[in-house]
Amino acid sequence: MAETEYDVIILGAGLAGAFAAWELQKHLQVLVIDQPSIIGKGTGVSGGLINPMMAQKGRRVWEAEAALDAFKRIADEAHVPRNIIRMDGLFRPAQNPEQANWFKFSAETSPHLGVWYDETVLKAQFPSLDAPFGGIWVHSGGTVKINHLAKWLISEANVDHQSVGITAILEETTGVRIETKDGDVFSAKVCLSCLGNGLLNFDPFKGLDLHPVKGQVEVVDPLHVSSDIPSLSGGMYTAIFEDQWICGSSFRHHYNDLNPSYTDRNLILSGIRSMISELPSEIESTSEVGIRITIPGTRLPMIGPVSDKGNLWVLTGLGSKGLLMAPYLAENLMDWLQNPHFIPTQLTIRRHRRQ
Ligand SMILES: Cc1cc2nc3c(=O)[nH]c(=O)nc-3n(C[C@H](O)[C@H](O)[C@H](O)COP(=O)(O)OP(=O)(O)OC[C@H]3O[C@@H](n4cnc5c(N)ncnc54)[C@H](O)[C@@H]3O)c2cc1C
């Protein structure tokens, strides 16, 4: 049985764990542990969008500017290749006149993030897009291969890495012990749990207010369109890369299994067709499924120590904003580990209310 002492053990190498590892390795001796399987992993999806103007009204995301800055800075520091990240904007078509009014207001109040395009402007720039109500050109947004990005950060960071499942997380008065499926034990002063859906399997996290949402994307070979189109975020999104299109995503708040669903596949592809009508009626695709953890009420991430001992921390709840929130949290992490009272109130630990 091997036993090694680290400053911090990060459990999970999804977006949360990978960005945290990148920042903490600058100051601490770090071990990252993640299981080999990708079943249920939010970061298992091939790609998506970094979009600071989200939700129904296209409103500026909380701390959008700081999050975008953190994302770009870390991407530069880690020399992430251009085939993994492209920060060249995305288009968000309005679905109806009411949404168009919300989007115009958002664009007026946050022009540094996105600008309003009416249909004429849009058609001049992207003739193949259908957006009869106009939309927001989110010039600050981008397109990201999510799974590749997390792997890249871990491979470039100065951390030890174990590819094995965790079976027990034990918080003691002076630190944390982690037991793995291989029978190994690792210990550290602090453990940061970024296990996503896996948090639900471990006792220390059972009372936390975590809500898992199943999602699906369709990975498609690049489709022929008569003129260039940008990545799109509407009722559904299309993250466009030279070698593949990643179309998503569905949201299932109740589900019985983690299998891909044919209904969701059709929903996703018809959502994409509503934005690009010249697509063929038959499209071949491969489905990918993942779970995002959201925090009911705040819809913001959750971070902090889970008990008074202060050694076992959780970082989760990235929801659909993993690409914005993971770098933002990572950037502040070292400060918050030393001064937990600096964590913004909206992000502090929330527990299920007792009935
Ligand atoms: C379909 C879909 C589409 C999405 N699209 C976008 C998008 O366009 N833009 C965006 O910003 N975000 C998007 N997201 C959200 C984003 O992917 C998630 O917010 C993010 O990946 C969550 O990261 P995480 O590190 O918190 O969790 P996860 O990625 O789930 O990582 C948890 C890690 O813990 C590991 N783990 C769990 N249990 C154990 C165990 N017992 N032992 C060892 N390891 C364990 C898992 O293997 C995993 O690697 C999407 C998510 C989904 C599902």
The ligand as a Gaussian input file, in Angstrom:
#p B3LYP/6-31G(d) Opt

LIG

0 1
 C      -24.425000      17.845000     -22.919000
 C      -23.631000      18.920000     -22.272000
 C      -23.317000      20.078000     -22.988000
 C      -22.599000      21.113000     -22.380000
 N      -22.283000      22.246000     -23.107000
 C      -21.568000      23.237000     -22.518000
 C      -21.211000      24.416000     -23.226000
 O      -21.540000      24.582000     -24.407000
 N      -20.518000      25.382000     -22.574000
 C      -20.130000      25.256000     -21.267000
 O      -19.486000      26.157000     -20.721000
 N      -20.452000      24.138000     -20.573000
 C      -21.161000      23.151000     -21.167000
 N      -21.500000      22.026000     -20.456000
 C      -21.230000      22.019000     -19.015000
 C      -19.829000      21.628000     -18.684000
 O      -19.409000      20.597000     -19.502000
 C      -19.851000      21.228000     -17.195000
 O      -20.233000      22.358000     -16.441000
 C      -18.472000      20.824000     -16.740000
 O      -17.913000      19.894000     -17.611000
 C      -18.543000      20.261000     -15.344000
 O      -17.238000      20.007000     -14.937000
 P      -16.911000      19.349000     -13.530000
 O      -15.437000      19.243000     -13.486000
 O      -17.618000      20.089000     -12.443000
 O      -17.608000      17.909000     -13.559000
 P      -17.268000      16.655000     -14.479000
 O      -16.847000      17.058000     -15.822000
 O      -18.431000      15.745000     -14.367000
 O      -15.989000      16.016000     -13.792000
 C      -16.059000      15.167000     -12.675000
 C      -14.871000      14.235000     -12.728000
 O      -14.870000      13.425000     -11.567000
 C      -14.524000      12.114000     -11.925000
 N      -15.082000      11.165000     -10.934000
 C      -16.373000      11.051000     -10.528000
 N      -16.481000      10.053000      -9.609000
 C      -15.227000       9.558000      -9.437000
 C      -14.687000       8.518000      -8.611000
 N      -15.423000       7.778000      -7.776000
 N      -13.357000       8.284000      -8.701000
 C      -12.566000       9.016000      -9.507000
 N      -13.026000      10.016000     -10.315000
 C      -14.330000      10.268000     -10.274000
 C      -15.158000      11.911000     -13.296000
 O      -14.485000      10.911000     -14.029000
 C      -14.952000      13.292000     -13.916000
 O      -13.768000      13.392000     -14.655000
 C      -22.180000      20.974000     -21.043000
 C      -22.451000      19.796000     -20.332000
 C      -23.168000      18.780000     -20.934000
 C      -23.448000      17.529000     -20.164000

